[in-house]
Amino acid sequence: MRAVPDRIAFAVEAMAPRPGTRVLEIGCGGGVAVALVRERIGPDGTVVGIDRSAIQVDRARRRNPGDGVELRVARFPDIPGDDSFDLIFAIDVPAFRTGDPAVASAAAPLLRPGGELWVFDEPPPGTATGPVSMRISALLSEAGFAIVDMVERGRTVGVLAAPIASVEEG
Ligand SMILES: C[S@@+](CC[C@H](N)C(=O)[O-])C[C@H]1O[C@@H](n2cnc3c(N)ncnc32)[C@H](O)[C@@H]1O
């Protein structure tokens, strides 16, 4: 099997998806994280990976044959509104780099009670990681999330968030 990039291994380690859960990856690319998540959630879990690129979804399908994985060509937030997830995540996806919170806002109604949103990104070469975590946190706050945790390893930054309503209830 091809080597797993550190940033993806770190992201999956940080998220620690639980066995039996239903997980959505936005912008799954070639499906490397999908494969790692699948190992962790086991046969009772499902990981759904979406990407706007049919070429990437085709790669992800070849990497992840079999049960417990659904890979779709879709541009988030174009996903059935009646679906729901315990964990939604995105790694290095441009839609979470803009100042527009619409994409992040669309994730909130798809989360089950207690559900989590993780967003990972890296700074451009030669620049610091601090502004990246601040930018992601500001975007998620504006989108109606509470920031629960921030993690960092090497050049990769991750922000864990939960819908404000669920944090207040819990
Ligand atoms: C830089 S790649 C990262 C791929 C993978 N997450 C990784 O870390 O290797 C960004 C991916 O996000 C996809 N993408 C960007 N915006 C998207 C959206 N709104 N919905 C679904 N996929 C999107 C792109 O097609 C691309 O495959």
The ligand as an SDF file (V2000), in Angstrom:
LIG
                    3D

 27 29  0  0  0  0  0  0  0  0999 V2000
   -6.3910   19.5750   -1.7100 C   0  0  0  0  0  0  0  0  0  0  0  0
   -7.5260   18.2990   -2.0550 S   0  0  0  0  0  0  0  0  0  0  0  0
   -7.4730   17.3730   -0.5130 C   0  0  0  0  0  0  0  0  0  0  0  0
   -7.9480   15.9600   -0.6900 C   0  0  0  0  0  0  0  0  0  0  0  0
   -7.8800   15.1190    0.6000 C   0  0  0  0  0  0  0  0  0  0  0  0
   -8.7890   15.6480    1.5910 N   0  0  0  0  0  0  0  0  0  0  0  0
   -6.4730   15.0850    1.1360 C   0  0  0  0  0  0  0  0  0  0  0  0
   -6.2070   15.7240    2.1520 O   0  0  0  0  0  0  0  0  0  0  0  0
   -5.6400   14.4330    0.5060 O   0  0  0  0  0  0  0  0  0  0  0  0
   -9.1200   19.0950   -1.9270 C   0  0  0  0  0  0  0  0  0  0  0  0
  -10.2420   18.2210   -2.4390 C   0  0  0  0  0  0  0  0  0  0  0  0
  -11.4880   18.8190   -2.0800 O   0  0  0  0  0  0  0  0  0  0  0  0
  -12.3830   18.6740   -3.1730 C   0  0  0  0  0  0  0  0  0  0  0  0
  -13.4160   19.7100   -2.9680 N   0  0  0  0  0  0  0  0  0  0  0  0
  -13.2340   21.0520   -2.9170 C   0  0  0  0  0  0  0  0  0  0  0  0
  -14.3930   21.6820   -2.6320 N   0  0  0  0  0  0  0  0  0  0  0  0
  -15.3300   20.7150   -2.4750 C   0  0  0  0  0  0  0  0  0  0  0  0
  -16.7210   20.7200   -2.1630 C   0  0  0  0  0  0  0  0  0  0  0  0
  -17.3930   21.8600   -1.9420 N   0  0  0  0  0  0  0  0  0  0  0  0
  -17.3850   19.5370   -2.0900 N   0  0  0  0  0  0  0  0  0  0  0  0
  -16.7130   18.3790   -2.3190 C   0  0  0  0  0  0  0  0  0  0  0  0
  -15.4040   18.3140   -2.6270 N   0  0  0  0  0  0  0  0  0  0  0  0
  -14.7090   19.4600   -2.7030 C   0  0  0  0  0  0  0  0  0  0  0  0
  -11.4970   18.7950   -4.3960 C   0  0  0  0  0  0  0  0  0  0  0  0
  -12.0710   18.2100   -5.5440 O   0  0  0  0  0  0  0  0  0  0  0  0
  -10.2320   18.0600   -3.9460 C   0  0  0  0  0  0  0  0  0  0  0  0
  -10.2950   16.6710   -4.2480 O   0  0  0  0  0  0  0  0  0  0  0  0
  1  2  1  0
  2  3  1  0
  2 10  1  0
  3  4  1  0
  4  5  1  0
  5  6  1  0
  5  7  1  0
  7  8  2  0
  7  9  1  0
 10 11  1  0
 11 12  1  0
 11 26  1  0
 12 13  1  0
 13 14  1  0
 13 24  1  0
 14 15  1  0
 14 23  1  0
 15 16  2  0
 16 17  1  0
 17 18  1  0
 17 23  2  0
 18 19  1  0
 18 20  2  0
 20 21  1  0
 21 22  2  0
 22 23  1  0
 24 25  1  0
 24 26  1  0
 26 27  1  0
M  CHG  2   2   1   9  -1
M  END
$$$$
